[in-house]
Amino acid sequence: MHSSDSEKSVVVIGAGIAGLAAAFRLQRAGFAVRILEAENHVGGRMTTQSVGDYRIDLGACWLPTSYKEMTRLITDAKLEQCVRKTADTYSMNRHGITHRLRTSAKSDLLRSGLLSIPAKASLARLLFDMRAAEFMRDWSNMAGAADYDAETAYAYAHRKLPKELLDYIVDPLCSGWFFQDSERVSFAGLVFAVKAMLGVSLFNFDGGIDGLPQRLAADQSVQLGARVTSVDKTQHGAAIAWQDCDGVKHTEDADGCVIAVQGVHVPSIYSDLNSEGQAFFSSLRYTRDVHVTFGTRGRPSESVPLILIPTRVHADLSMTSILLHHNNAPGRAPDGKGLIGLYFTNDEWNDRCWSLDDATVVENALEELRTVRPDLAAFIETRVEMSHVQRWPIAIVKRNAGDFGRVRQFTESLSDEDQVQLAGDYFSVSTTNASLASGERAARNLIHSLRQ
């Protein structure tokens, strides 16, 4: 710590994992940090909600050990005791046979009967084409993915892989990570999904995925219900205007600022965006997300935490996956009870369900489940204690072919020396680790700038 650091102040806007990671690094470096959060809770999409005796992870649910920045932050914050290794098995059905595979065992795909021998041989082609994906080394800024961004995952697979790899590997990975089918996901996104999930174990937090943001926030000065209306650069830092939950307006000056809000909100509060930034944010698109979670008396016999639905095989369905939260992580459901989440591709599902009442959305979800897993649908219908419909108006950044080229152009226009730094999933992909890493990068830049 420099002797003058404690005399310098930084305001972080947003208490999602990007803002909290930035605040942690800045505070650890000795700066006086204050966080302004518009919602009445911290965590953003890394949020857990109690519904009766159930604990529902509303957004992120799945944490692989490829999240190196997150595991390092957990160690630095001395939070290892809150972390548990979790089951890493997922299943997929083909021709009436259920195949179970582990993310931690690269050989499972080769041993499994999910793919034919010729398809298994073709896996080598996919892995070869991904061999030099250096952009995966920096989760905070995947501008380097532009080199892999010339076509969609579907176009690549259609051109170079057998159809069963498209149906049972490429499309499920795209749907599972991005809630979009492979025709709407860049090949760079497919590279990311494979590398993020190949040969990794899984971990989570006791009682809810919000264990990390809650513990990080406990040591910070956080103002909830603070809606920031403007951030302006000044000669000596930044001026931040905000309004509290009672409608009272405030203005404060700081030596530095990190804006860690969802990308769609950046232009409305940050007046000093350059032309590249204005063009980038005007082109940025997010999916919406509607998913349904059921609490049940008893637990189904299925032992895996994740069931992937090959949507290209079931062309009439929107359902991408079934997450058995009680198998996925500790503390989500009371002993002997189940917690089951149903997830869908966003565009079609949301167009149909976004404005419907919760009861109709629940019935639509069960109708799709009856098609692919009638046993689970019957179990839920006869034992349901609770249902919860979660709507995220801003969920996951859409990454179509060509989008990472725009990321590169935008990031090259930014200055690491700026007293206002940006952080968010729009530099990368919509994962908790990418958001966290972008917050840490913003903090590093600001620490260096303020110490000059």
Buried (B, 14 or more C-beta within 10 A) or exposed (E): EEEEBEEBBBBBBBBBBBBBBBBBBBBBBBBBBBBBBBBEBBBBBBBBBEBEEBBBBBBBBBBBBBBEBBBEBBEEBEBEEBBBEBBBBBBBBBEEEEBBBBBBBEEBBEEBEBBEEEBBEBBEEBEEBBEEBEBBEBBBBBBBBBBBBBBBBBBBBBEEBBEBBBBBBBBBBBBBBBBBBBBBBBBBBBBBBBBBBBBBBBBBBBBBBBBBBBBBBEBBEBBBBBBBEEBBBEEEBBBBBBBBEEEEEBEEEBBBBBBBBBBBBBBEBBEEBEEBBEBBBEEBEBBBBBBBBBBBEEBBEBEBBBBBBBBBBBEEBBBBBBBBBBBBBBBBBBEEBBBBBBBBBBBEBBEBBBEBEBEEBBEBBBEBBBEBBEEBBBBBEEBBBBBBBBBBEBBBBBBBBBBBBBBBBBBEBBEEEBBBBBBBBBBBBBBBBBBBBBBBBBBBBBBEBBBE
